[in-house]
Amino acid sequence: METVSTAPLVSGSPAPRRSVFALLLRCITTIAGLSLAAKGLGFLRDAAAAAIFGTSDAMDAYVLALSVPTLLAGLLGAAMPTAIIPAYALAKRKGGSESAVAVVANGIFLQAMVATGICLLLALLSQPLMQVVAGEFGGEKMQLCRNLFLLLLLFSILYSIGNAATAGLQAEKRFALGALAPAIVPLVALVSLLLFHASFGIYAMAFGLVLGSLVYLVVLSKGLLKEFGSSCFIPKFQGHGCGQLLRDSSLLLIGGAVFGGCVMIDVSIASRLEPGTVATFGYADKVIGIVLSLAGVALGQSLLPYLADLSAANDLPGLRKMGWKISWAVIAVTIPMVLALWFSADLVTQLLFQRGEFDSSATARVADALRWGSLQFPAAALGIVASKMVVSMGGVRYMCVVSTIALIANFFLDVALAPHFGLAGILIATAIVHALSAGLLFLKTLRS
């Protein structure tokens, strides 16, 4: 497979800043295009699920059960990889390729241990956890939700380890495989749904996600083996920054978990509104999520390795300059996207979901949620850029502070707005929280 690759930014004769910025933009657009193809398969899976299950109790239970494993996979898949890339750049600059590969091996091993430990703890606490997040569900629906939750914890473990493997490739600026491989998960889930929904119902979706994440991990492991050899799977704990890697990833995990708590608050409050609200939120979030996910993948995967190289070279002015240039490009792209989705929400929802059990009334509810949800696009994308700048500058602890502020703000905004505006109030609160977080992160980049 052809890869998007560059020579190291920090070398004997650095590339001119303008050419590096142009190369970075090319990487961002290439990764976005590859990721969009992968997300298209996810939409096919969701459209098939909408036609089969609509906004039924089974779909309500599945969306809620998936919320915690998805959040956990996202947190683990962001924390350790985000810590690996700056550590890799610094290790390579100071100790050469062997030291850098040891960072990758340590990161993958630690990711596997942490993910497994957290999921085992969540499995033990599944009963009280489901009581908290799905307190309004009835007995049978509650049990279905818990069963799905336990199964989907396996997805969290496998997918998060795969993301750690992806970080090793990203650190060497090999982006294509990491951008395309996630397509395996929705593809396998779609096949499982179509083949087995009649026999296993909503469980067919969950089984498909678990199997797909396993195949995803195997494919990425083969990519790592080709790039680095077998040494990337053998951890070396002494003299390779393992302690620092674990500390930084732990802080990022805590900060991400706190910020991710905003999603759990949103889902929990949505479950206390009228029946079907959680499913409506889930369908709208699929569309909103593709934009945010593309921004996260394209910006996060391509930007962090370059910023990490600049930080390792102690070029903070260059780091800030690159971050601000990307930020203006983000604003120029995301504001038109908000306007486009606001006026086309009904059409988008009809094309994606309106078939089978998903009727016109469900379309109207999801389209309205899409309009309000799209307001978060500019601030959320800017927050991604700012967070990569802060991490590259070594401000990992500050990320935890910002996440805590965001969680508190989200709770009070949800409580204040949801009773009056329903799901729209929850989505407006999300946009405000993203704007607050991005502002605080950019403030840090100016003061560092």
Residue, then its C-alpha position, 0 to 999 in steps of 0.5 A: m500500500e502506498t503511504v503518505s510519508t515525509a523525511p523527518l522534519v528535524s534533520g541536518s538541513p531542515a526543510p523551509r517552513r513554507s514547504v513543511f506547512a504545504l506538506l502538512l496540509r497535503c497530509i491532512t487532506t489525504i488522511a481526511g480522504l482515506s478516513l472518509a472512505a472508512k467512515g462511509l462503511g460506518f454509515l452503511r452499517d448504521a443505515a442498515a441498523a436504522a432500517i432493521f431496528g429504528t428507534s426501538d428499545a433494542m436500539d436504545a439499549y445498544v446505543l447506551a451500552l456502546s457509549v461507555p466502551t466507545l468512550l473508553a476505546g476513544l480515551l485509551g486510543a488517544a491517551m497512549p498514542t498521544a504520549i507515544i509520538p512526542a516521546y518517540a520524536l525526543a527518543k529518536r533525536k537523542g538516542g537514535s532509531e533503536s531507542a525510538v522503537a523501544v518507545v513504541a514497544n513500551g507504549i503498546f505493552l502498557q496500552a494492553m495492560v491498562a485497557t485490560g485492567i480498566c475493562l475488567l474493573l468496569a465488568l465487575l461494576s457493570q450492574p451499578l454503572m448501568q443503574v446510573v447511566a440507564g436508570e429509566f430503562g425497564g428491567e428487561k431493557m436494562q438487562l439487555c443493555r448490561n449484556l451488550f455492555l459486557l460484550l462490547l468491553l472486548f471491543s474497547i480492549l482490542y481497538s485501543i491496542g490497535n490505536a497504540a500500534t497506529a501511533g508507531l506508524q504515525a510517529e514515522k509519518r506513515f499515515a495511510l494504513g492508520a487512516l484506512a484500517p479503521a474501515i475494517v471494523p464497520l465492514v465486519a460489523l455490517v456483514s455480521l448485522l446482515l447475516f445474523h440479525a434474524s437469529f441474534g437480533i441486536y447482538a449481531m451488531a455487538f459481535g461484529l464490532v468485536l470481531g472487526s476490532l480483532v481483525y483491525l489489530v492484526v492488520l496494524s500489527k503486520g504494518l508495524l512488523k514491516e516498518f520496525g521488525s519484531s523489536c516493536f513488540i518487545p518492551k524494554f522498560q529501563g532507559h527508554g522513558c517508560g515511566q514518563l510515557l506511563r505518567d503522560s499517558s495516565l494524565l492524558l487518560i484522566g483528562g480525556a476521561v473527565f472530558g469524555g464524562c461530558v458525553m456520559i452526562d449528555v446520554s444520561i440526561a437524554s435517557r430521562l427525556e421522552p422515549g427514543t431520545v437516546a436513539t435520536f441522539g445516537y443517530a445524530d451523533k453518527v453524522i456529527g461524529i463523522v465530521l469530528s472524527l475526520a477532524g480528529v484523525a486528519l488533524g491529530q494524526s498528521l499534526l502531532p508528529y510535526l509539532a513533536d519534531l519542532s518541540a524536540a528541536n526546541d523550536l517553540p516559535g515555529l510550533r506556534k506559527m504552524g498551529w495558528k496557520i492550521s487554526w485559520a484553515v480550520i475556521a475557513v472549513t468548519i463554518p461553511m460546514v455548519l451552514a451546509l448541514w443546518f440547511s440540509a439536515d432533513l435531506v441528509t437524514q432522509l438519505l442516510f436513515q429513512r427506511g424500514e422502521f425509521d419513519s418521517s417523524a424520526t427523520a424530523r427529530v434527528a434532523d433537528a438534533l443535527r442542526w444544533g449539534s453542528l454548532q460545535f464543529p468550529a470550536a471542537a476542531l480548533g480544540i484538537v489543534a490547540s490540544k496537540m500544541v499543548v501536548s507537544m509543549g509538555g502541558v499534559r497536566y494542564m489538559c486535566v485542568v481544562s477537562t475538569i472545567a469542561l465537565i463541570a460546565n457541561f453538567f450545569l449547562d445540561v441541567a439548565l438547558a435540557p428541561h427547557f429545550g430538550l435534546a437541542g439544549i444538550l447539544i447547545a451546551t456541548a458547543i459552548v463547552h467546546a468553545l470554552s475548552a478551545g479558548l483555555l487551550f489556546l491561552k496556554t499556548l500563548r503563555s508557554 
